[in-house]
């Protein structure tokens, strides 16, 4: 990942990562979704949402209800 970007959310469930992405984009926060699922066993691994560190606090606040 690029310098100055931080992971603000991770989930094994694709739908949760998609909801997180939409929440951030609706607030005009650019984000990147990284698929860390194992290529051999797709059920193993997480999807991660990364944002620039300048938006970390706001993104974390927006996503707090998705984090279990």
Secondary structure by P-SEA (a helix, b strand, c coil): cccccccccccccaaaaaaaaaaaaaacbbbbbbbcccccccccbbbbbbccccaaaaaaaaaccccc
